[in-house]
Amino acid sequence: MRHEERSATRGPRHGLGQLVRFGALQARACAFAVALLAGIGASRLLPPLPVARYDLVLVYGVLLTLVARRVGWETRRDTAVIVVCHGVGLLFELVKVRLGSWSYPEDALTKIAGVPLYGGFMYAAVASYVCRARRLMRLRYTRYRAAATTLVAAAVYLNFFTHHWIPDLRWPLAVAMTAATAGTWVGFSVGTHRYRMPLAVSFVLIGFFLWVAENAATYAGAWSYPQQLTGWHPVPLTKFGAWSLLISVTFVLVEHLTAARPDRRAGRAEPDRCPPPVSDSFKTG
């Protein structure tokens, strides 16, 4: 590539184009989550029906999962991962609702211990995003310490339960996660170019957008925090930090369930190491 051609690909127009492409890829990766949230929001606009809204949302979530598989949003492996994350999330909901962290105030036939069965779809949607982003953007990791990251992520998951009885270890765990992922980079493709960012930074960015999505979900009546029972209020900013930690749990689950296994759609194994750059430079994003 000649010097003037390289300069053109690195100019403002190219940068703006790459940003638009990145946004489009993120929108595609969020398709399941956006459709789920839109369905929950639309359910509040329905006239009174003989079927409880939470039950309708459960049926919608199941149908959405089947449609996502049918139209190719998810592979068979993705769907299996999403089902596992749905179960892990439902367990989380059962404990947290029992402890009064939040509630599902409406009645439904498909509620167990105060938790409607559709509750696990919130976590399934996050898993769907991780799986689709992994495939669409060809995510690869360098210097990823699986054992250390998994250990801290497991501690994060447990801390969300145990902080009700013992001191909250959220900040020490944030430091531990930063240490476990220090030097770990996530590489991703936008068009023909490869970029990378620290894995810990990606957790923070995803955590922020999950906090934004949680505001939309509670506004749509997906669930309610105690301070929202008399009227909607924005979700506290502290939840942003909580999501930045909790996303690590989904990340390690997806990695353990998908890394280096054959991708039937592509017909080849997916390596964990970043491949050589597909452009003339590997830029840091």
SEMI-103422 format. One record per residue (C-alpha): residue number from 1; residue in three letters; x, y, z. Coordinates in steps of 0.5 Angstrom, whole numbers. Layout:
// SEMI-103422
+-----+---------+-------+-------+-------+
! num ! residuo !    c1 !    c2 !    c3 !
+-----+---------+-------+-------+-------+
! NUM !     Ala !     X !     Y !     Z !
...
+-----+---------+-------+-------+-------+
This chain:
// SEMI-103422
+-----+---------+-------+-------+-------+
! num ! residuo !    c1 !    c2 !    c3 !
+-----+---------+-------+-------+-------+
!   1 !     Met !     0 !     0 !     0 !
!   2 !     Arg !     3 !     7 !    -2 !
!   3 !     His !     4 !    12 !     3 !
!   4 !     Glu !    -2 !    17 !     0 !
!   5 !     Glu !    -7 !    11 !     1 !
!   6 !     Arg !    -5 !     9 !     8 !
!   7 !     Ser !    -6 !    16 !    10 !
!   8 !     Ala !   -13 !    16 !     6 !
!   9 !     Thr !   -15 !    10 !    10 !
!  10 !     Arg !   -13 !    14 !    17 !
!  11 !     Gly !   -16 !    20 !    16 !
!  12 !     Pro !   -22 !    23 !    19 !
!  13 !     Arg !   -27 !    20 !    14 !
!  14 !     His !   -24 !    13 !    15 !
!  15 !     Gly !   -25 !    14 !    22 !
!  16 !     Leu !   -32 !    16 !    22 !
!  17 !     Gly !   -34 !    11 !    17 !
!  18 !     Gln !   -31 !     6 !    22 !
!  19 !     Leu !   -35 !     9 !    28 !
!  20 !     Val !   -41 !     8 !    24 !
!  21 !     Arg !   -39 !     1 !    22 !
!  22 !     Phe !   -37 !    -1 !    29 !
!  23 !     Gly !   -44 !     2 !    32 !
!  24 !     Ala !   -48 !    -2 !    26 !
!  25 !     Leu !   -44 !    -9 !    29 !
!  26 !     Gln !   -46 !    -7 !    36 !
!  27 !     Ala !   -53 !    -6 !    34 !
!  28 !     Arg !   -53 !   -13 !    31 !
!  29 !     Ala !   -50 !   -16 !    37 !
!  30 !     Cys !   -55 !   -13 !    41 !
!  31 !     Ala !   -61 !   -15 !    37 !
!  32 !     Phe !   -64 !   -20 !    42 !
!  33 !     Ala !   -63 !   -16 !    48 !
!  34 !     Val !   -67 !   -10 !    44 !
!  35 !     Ala !   -72 !   -14 !    41 !
!  36 !     Leu !   -73 !   -17 !    49 !
!  37 !     Leu !   -74 !   -10 !    52 !
!  38 !     Ala !   -78 !    -8 !    46 !
!  39 !     Gly !   -83 !   -13 !    48 !
!  40 !     Ile !   -83 !   -12 !    55 !
!  41 !     Gly !   -84 !    -5 !    54 !
!  42 !     Ala !   -90 !    -6 !    49 !
!  43 !     Ser !   -93 !   -11 !    54 !
!  44 !     Arg !   -95 !    -5 !    58 !
!  45 !     Leu !   -99 !    -2 !    53 !
!  46 !     Leu !  -103 !    -8 !    52 !
!  47 !     Pro !  -111 !    -7 !    54 !
!  48 !     Pro !  -113 !   -12 !    60 !
!  49 !     Leu !  -112 !   -19 !    58 !
!  50 !     Pro !  -114 !   -25 !    62 !
!  51 !     Val !  -107 !   -27 !    62 !
!  52 !     Ala !  -102 !   -24 !    66 !
!  53 !     Arg !   -97 !   -20 !    63 !
!  54 !     Tyr !   -91 !   -23 !    66 !
!  55 !     Asp !   -93 !   -30 !    63 !
!  56 !     Leu !   -94 !   -27 !    56 !
!  57 !     Val !   -87 !   -24 !    57 !
!  58 !     Leu !   -85 !   -31 !    58 !
!  59 !     Val !   -88 !   -34 !    52 !
!  60 !     Tyr !   -85 !   -28 !    48 !
!  61 !     Gly !   -78 !   -29 !    51 !
!  62 !     Val !   -79 !   -37 !    49 !
!  63 !     Leu !   -81 !   -35 !    42 !
!  64 !     Leu !   -76 !   -30 !    41 !
!  65 !     Thr !   -71 !   -35 !    42 !
!  66 !     Leu !   -73 !   -40 !    37 !
!  67 !     Val !   -74 !   -34 !    32 !
!  68 !     Ala !   -67 !   -32 !    33 !
!  69 !     Arg !   -64 !   -39 !    32 !
!  70 !     Arg !   -69 !   -40 !    26 !
!  71 !     Val !   -66 !   -33 !    23 !
!  72 !     Gly !   -59 !   -34 !    24 !
!  73 !     Trp !   -58 !   -29 !    30 !
!  74 !     Glu !   -56 !   -35 !    34 !
!  75 !     Thr !   -52 !   -41 !    33 !
!  76 !     Arg !   -54 !   -48 !    36 !
!  77 !     Arg !   -48 !   -47 !    41 !
!  78 !     Asp !   -50 !   -40 !    42 !
!  79 !     Thr !   -57 !   -42 !    44 !
!  80 !     Ala !   -54 !   -47 !    49 !
!  81 !     Val !   -50 !   -42 !    52 !
!  82 !     Ile !   -56 !   -37 !    53 !
!  83 !     Val !   -60 !   -43 !    56 !
!  84 !     Val !   -54 !   -44 !    61 !
!  85 !     Cys !   -54 !   -37 !    63 !
!  86 !     His !   -61 !   -36 !    63 !
!  87 !     Gly !   -61 !   -42 !    69 !
!  88 !     Val !   -55 !   -38 !    72 !
!  89 !     Gly !   -59 !   -31 !    72 !
!  90 !     Leu !   -65 !   -35 !    75 !
!  91 !     Leu !   -62 !   -37 !    81 !
!  92 !     Phe !   -59 !   -30 !    82 !
!  93 !     Glu !   -66 !   -27 !    81 !
!  94 !     Leu !   -69 !   -32 !    86 !
!  95 !     Val !   -64 !   -31 !    92 !
!  96 !     Lys !   -64 !   -23 !    91 !
!  97 !     Val !   -71 !   -22 !    90 !
!  98 !     Arg !   -72 !   -27 !    97 !
!  99 !     Leu !   -67 !   -22 !   100 !
! 100 !     Gly !   -71 !   -16 !    98 !
! 101 !     Ser !   -66 !   -13 !    93 !
! 102 !     Trp !   -71 !   -12 !    88 !
! 103 !     Ser !   -78 !   -15 !    86 !
! 104 !     Tyr !   -83 !   -17 !    81 !
! 105 !     Pro !   -90 !   -14 !    84 !
! 106 !     Glu !   -95 !   -16 !    79 !
! 107 !     Asp !   -98 !   -23 !    79 !
! 108 !     Ala !   -97 !   -29 !    75 !
! 109 !     Leu !   -98 !   -36 !    74 !
! 110 !     Thr !   -90 !   -37 !    72 !
! 111 !     Lys !   -88 !   -34 !    79 !
! 112 !     Ile !   -83 !   -38 !    83 !
! 113 !     Ala !   -81 !   -35 !    90 !
! 114 !     Gly !   -83 !   -28 !    87 !
! 115 !     Val !   -79 !   -29 !    81 !
! 116 !     Pro !   -83 !   -30 !    74 !
! 117 !     Leu !   -79 !   -35 !    70 !
! 118 !     Tyr !   -78 !   -30 !    64 !
! 119 !     Gly !   -73 !   -26 !    69 !
! 120 !     Gly !   -67 !   -31 !    67 !
! 121 !     Phe !   -68 !   -28 !    60 !
! 122 !     Met !   -65 !   -21 !    62 !
! 123 !     Tyr !   -58 !   -25 !    63 !
! 124 !     Ala !   -60 !   -29 !    57 !
! 125 !     Ala !   -60 !   -23 !    53 !
! 126 !     Val !   -53 !   -21 !    56 !
! 127 !     Ala !   -50 !   -28 !    54 !
! 128 !     Ser !   -53 !   -27 !    47 !
! 129 !     Tyr !   -50 !   -20 !    46 !
! 130 !     Val !   -43 !   -23 !    48 !
! 131 !     Cys !   -44 !   -29 !    43 !
! 132 !     Arg !   -46 !   -25 !    37 !
! 133 !     Ala !   -40 !   -20 !    39 !
! 134 !     Arg !   -35 !   -25 !    39 !
! 135 !     Arg !   -37 !   -28 !    32 !
! 136 !     Leu !   -39 !   -22 !    29 !
! 137 !     Met !   -33 !   -18 !    31 !
! 138 !     Arg !   -28 !   -24 !    31 !
! 139 !     Leu !   -26 !   -23 !    38 !
! 140 !     Arg !   -20 !   -26 !    40 !
! 141 !     Tyr !   -16 !   -25 !    47 !
! 142 !     Thr !    -8 !   -25 !    48 !
! 143 !     Arg !    -5 !   -26 !    55 !
! 144 !     Tyr !   -12 !   -28 !    57 !
! 145 !     Arg !   -11 !   -32 !    64 !
! 146 !     Ala !   -17 !   -36 !    64 !
! 147 !     Ala !   -16 !   -39 !    71 !
! 148 !     Ala !   -15 !   -33 !    75 !
! 149 !     Thr !   -20 !   -29 !    71 !
! 150 !     Thr !   -25 !   -35 !    72 !
! 151 !     Leu !   -23 !   -35 !    80 !
! 152 !     Val !   -25 !   -27 !    81 !
! 153 !     Ala !   -31 !   -28 !    77 !
! 154 !     Ala !   -34 !   -33 !    81 !
! 155 !     Ala !   -32 !   -29 !    87 !
! 156 !     Val !   -36 !   -23 !    84 !
! 157 !     Tyr !   -42 !   -28 !    83 !
! 158 !     Leu !   -42 !   -30 !    90 !
! 159 !     Asn !   -41 !   -23 !    93 !
! 160 !     Phe !   -47 !   -21 !    90 !
! 161 !     Phe !   -50 !   -26 !    95 !
! 162 !     Thr !   -46 !   -26 !   101 !
! 163 !     His !   -45 !   -18 !   102 !
! 164 !     His !   -52 !   -19 !   105 !
! 165 !     Trp !   -49 !   -22 !   111 !
! 166 !     Ile !   -41 !   -20 !   111 !
! 167 !     Pro !   -38 !   -14 !   109 !
! 168 !     Asp !   -39 !   -12 !   101 !
! 169 !     Leu !   -32 !   -14 !    98 !
! 170 !     Arg !   -34 !   -10 !    91 !
! 171 !     Trp !   -28 !    -6 !    91 !
! 172 !     Pro !   -23 !   -11 !    93 !
! 173 !     Leu !   -26 !   -15 !    88 !
! 174 !     Ala !   -25 !   -10 !    83 !
! 175 !     Val !   -18 !    -9 !    84 !
! 176 !     Ala !   -17 !   -17 !    84 !
! 177 !     Met !   -21 !   -17 !    77 !
! 178 !     Thr !   -16 !   -11 !    74 !
! 179 !     Ala !   -10 !   -15 !    77 !
! 180 !     Ala !   -13 !   -22 !    74 !
! 181 !     Thr !   -14 !   -18 !    67 !
! 182 !     Ala !    -8 !   -14 !    67 !
! 183 !     Gly !    -4 !   -14 !    60 !
! 184 !     Thr !   -10 !   -18 !    57 !
! 185 !     Trp !   -13 !   -15 !    51 !
! 186 !     Val !   -19 !   -16 !    47 !
! 187 !     Gly !   -18 !   -16 !    39 !
! 188 !     Phe !   -24 !   -14 !    35 !
! 189 !     Ser !   -25 !   -13 !    27 !
! 190 !     Val !   -29 !    -7 !    24 !
! 191 !     Gly !   -29 !    -8 !    17 !
! 192 !     Thr !   -22 !   -10 !    14 !
! 193 !     His !   -18 !    -7 !    20 !
! 194 !     Arg !   -17 !   -10 !    27 !
! 195 !     Tyr !   -17 !    -6 !    33 !
! 196 !     Arg !   -16 !    -8 !    41 !
! 197 !     Met !   -17 !    -5 !    48 !
! 198 !     Pro !   -16 !    -8 !    55 !
! 199 !     Leu !   -21 !   -13 !    57 !
! 200 !     Ala !   -22 !    -9 !    63 !
! 201 !     Val !   -24 !    -3 !    59 !
! 202 !     Ser !   -29 !    -7 !    55 !
! 203 !     Phe !   -32 !   -10 !    62 !
! 204 !     Val !   -33 !    -2 !    64 !
! 205 !     Leu !   -36 !     0 !    57 !
! 206 !     Ile !   -41 !    -6 !    57 !
! 207 !     Gly !   -43 !    -5 !    64 !
! 208 !     Phe !   -44 !     3 !    63 !
! 209 !     Phe !   -49 !     1 !    57 !
! 210 !     Leu !   -52 !    -5 !    61 !
! 211 !     Trp !   -54 !     0 !    67 !
! 212 !     Val !   -57 !     5 !    61 !
! 213 !     Ala !   -61 !    -1 !    59 !
! 214 !     Glu !   -63 !    -3 !    66 !
! 215 !     Asn !   -66 !     4 !    67 !
! 216 !     Ala !   -70 !     3 !    60 !
! 217 !     Ala !   -72 !    -4 !    63 !
! 218 !     Thr !   -74 !    -2 !    70 !
! 219 !     Tyr !   -78 !     4 !    66 !
! 220 !     Ala !   -82 !    -1 !    62 !
! 221 !     Gly !   -84 !    -5 !    68 !
! 222 !     Ala !   -79 !   -11 !    67 !
! 223 !     Trp !   -78 !   -11 !    75 !
! 224 !     Ser !   -77 !    -5 !    80 !
! 225 !     Tyr !   -72 !    -3 !    86 !
! 226 !     Pro !   -75 !    -2 !    93 !
! 227 !     Gln !   -75 !     6 !    91 !
! 228 !     Gln !   -79 !     5 !    85 !
! 229 !     Leu !   -85 !     2 !    87 !
! 230 !     Thr !   -88 !     8 !    88 !
! 231 !     Gly !   -86 !    11 !    82 !
! 232 !     Trp !   -80 !    10 !    77 !
! 233 !     His !   -73 !    13 !    79 !
! 234 !     Pro !   -67 !    13 !    75 !
! 235 !     Val !   -63 !     7 !    77 !
! 236 !     Pro !   -57 !     9 !    82 !
! 237 !     Leu !   -50 !    10 !    79 !
! 238 !     Thr !   -47 !     5 !    83 !
! 239 !     Lys !   -51 !    -1 !    79 !
! 240 !     Phe !   -46 !     1 !    73 !
! 241 !     Gly !   -40 !    -1 !    78 !
! 242 !     Ala !   -44 !    -7 !    79 !
! 243 !     Trp !   -46 !    -9 !    72 !
! 244 !     Ser !   -38 !    -8 !    70 !
! 245 !     Leu !   -36 !   -13 !    75 !
! 246 !     Leu !   -42 !   -18 !    74 !
! 247 !     Ile !   -41 !   -18 !    66 !
! 248 !     Ser !   -35 !   -22 !    68 !
! 249 !     Val !   -39 !   -28 !    70 !
! 250 !     Thr !   -42 !   -28 !    63 !
! 251 !     Phe !   -36 !   -27 !    60 !
! 252 !     Val !   -32 !   -33 !    63 !
! 253 !     Leu !   -38 !   -37 !    62 !
! 254 !     Val !   -39 !   -36 !    55 !
! 255 !     Glu !   -31 !   -37 !    54 !
! 256 !     His !   -31 !   -44 !    58 !
! 257 !     Leu !   -37 !   -46 !    54 !
! 258 !     Thr !   -35 !   -44 !    47 !
! 259 !     Ala !   -27 !   -43 !    47 !
! 260 !     Ala !   -24 !   -47 !    42 !
! 261 !     Arg !   -30 !   -52 !    40 !
! 262 !     Pro !   -32 !   -53 !    33 !
! 263 !     Asp !   -36 !   -48 !    30 !
! 264 !     Arg !   -41 !   -52 !    26 !
! 265 !     Arg !   -43 !   -46 !    22 !
! 266 !     Ala !   -36 !   -44 !    20 !
! 267 !     Gly !   -34 !   -51 !    20 !
! 268 !     Arg !   -27 !   -49 !    23 !
! 269 !     Ala !   -25 !   -49 !    31 !
! 270 !     Glu !   -24 !   -42 !    34 !
! 271 !     Pro !   -17 !   -40 !    37 !
! 272 !     Asp !   -17 !   -36 !    43 !
! 273 !     Arg !   -11 !   -32 !    40 !
! 274 !     Cys !   -11 !   -26 !    36 !
! 275 !     Pro !   -10 !   -28 !    29 !
! 276 !     Pro !    -5 !   -24 !    25 !
! 277 !     Pro !    -8 !   -17 !    23 !
! 278 !     Val !   -12 !   -17 !    17 !
! 279 !     Ser !   -10 !   -10 !    15 !
! 280 !     Asp !    -3 !    -6 !    15 !
! 281 !     Ser !    -3 !    -4 !    22 !
! 282 !     Phe !    -6 !    -7 !    29 !
! 283 !     Lys !    -9 !     0 !    32 !
! 284 !     Thr !   -10 !     1 !    39 !
! 285 !     Gly !   -18 !     3 !    40 !
+-----+---------+-------+-------+-------+
